[in-house]
Structures are given as C-alpha cells and as structure tokens.
C-alpha cells in the first residue's frame, strides 16, 4: 500500500521536481532555405515551422530572414512552433522612359523608385534642349531591383560652332564671294 502511495505521488507530483523537464534548444533558421527546413526530418521531430509572413528583401526568394522564438531559446515542450519570415526576394522595379525629361526631374523620379543615378554623361545635342535627357540605360520596361544603376546622357544644348571667316577687308564684293 505504501509503495502504491509513493508511486502515485511520484508520478503526479514529485516527478517534475526530481527529474527536470527535457528542454529543447531552438535552432537558428535564419539564412536557410525554407524548403530545406520544412523537409528536415530531424528538426521536425522537436519543432513545427510555420510562415508568419513573407516580405521583399535583399535575400533570395525562399530564404528565412527572421524567426520567433530566437535561436538558442529553450523550449520545454516538444513540437514547439517556430514562426519564420520568408523572403520574397528583391522587389521588381520596372524601368520608366525618362528620355526628354529635365535631368533633375528624371533623377528625382528614378531615385524615388529606389534606383541609383550616378553623375550623368553630358553631350551637345542640336535637337534636345539643355539639361534634358538624351538617352539612358537600361531601356524602358527592363526589370530592375533596388540600388541598380541607371546611366543618363544629358544634353548641353546646341554647340556653338566657330566658323573661320576669311579676311575680305579691302576686297571688292565680287572678289569677297
């Protein structure tokens, strides 16, 4: 009878005190492929992995960029849930046509889109007004990503051309022609 009471007390009350609960260390999933993680049988013995959100980032699509709980946190329950944020990859930016736009307006628009605009190349152009975009690369409708460079060629306007005029002082009109 006493053994029965001791067994009952041990299994219901004393076991948790005498034998500490098993703890599971949360692994670091950041930087790993979500597909590889959810197919990792060893990891899934102790944890469940769920996607909390997916956002655009500099990481490739499908890479885990955040997790909760953090790595090395101890969990006392088997089958604990790890919520991850998965990258959708860089956000696509479609190149717009800026030909003919005033340089400052074109640069402001491109920078607002997240693109980088280095110092432009300047050229004289008889057809494009001063400080307007003559040409650019990459071409319109090209898919770009944040930080990609757009190179502009900007007009310096018409080039004043100096023409050599012969000295005709002292010559008749007929000879000067």
Beta strands, then each sheet from edge to edge (+ up, - down):
strand 1: 24-25
strand 2: 47-56
strand 3: 64-68
strand 4: 74-75
strand 5: 80-89
strand 6: 92-94
strand 7: 121-123
strand 8: 133-137
strand 9: 143-145
strand 10: 151-155
sheet 1: 1+ 4-
sheet 2: 2+ 5+ 3-
sheet 3: 6+ 9-
sheet 4: 7+ 10+ 8-
end
